[in-house]
Amino acid sequence: MSILSAPHFHNETAAIARLEDIVWPQGPFCPRCGGFDRITPVKGGRAGLRRCGPCKREFTVTVGTIFERSHVKLHKWFQAAHLMASSKKGISAHQLHRTLKVQYKTAWFMEHRLREAMRELNPTEPLGGEGKTVEMDETFIGGLEKNKHRSKRQHKGTGGVGKEAVYALVERRVACAPITFQLSQRTI
């Protein structure tokens, strides 16, 4: 049985229940006042809508998550997150658009929010350390001199003349993420 046959990938009610299990393992609480008591479902409201007794505010499980203020169905979000996480080489917004049968702008929006949520919170930690391997690679980005206008050509030899150096550092971990940066000519 495939993981994509799970009900939270195809049913909105099951998707809301799954997100509630993830976000609220001890039960629902108000994101405004933090109260656990007197949280009741709103009768006649949309699926998953709840009301806090003490502060009288209505909220859903999506408040404070990347799904907040999104008109996209939650089961589509789960499908997109699974496709992005399980794709070995990544997935484009256009591929999401075709697979999920949503507009391209919607797929782009979903992909950017999911990538922002997957971003490392503290990327300034130094790479390496005891027992860790850091790999470095460099390349030169830029066009051929012969394709440039005669006045723009730099006649200083071959190789990386007139190109920008780009370096990538990768720390070997369970999940590797390259860290790239661009150096100006003055720092080389």
Secondary structure, DSSP 8 states (H G I E B T S, - for coil): --GGGSGGGT-HHHHHHHHHHHH-TT----TTT---TTEEE-TTSSTT-EEETTT--EE-TTTTSTTTT--S-HHHHHHHHHHHHH-TT---HHHHHHHHT--HHHHHHHHHHHHHHHS-S-TTS-S--TT--EEEEEEEE---GGGS-GGG---S-SSSTT-EEEEEEEE-SSS---EEEE--GGG-
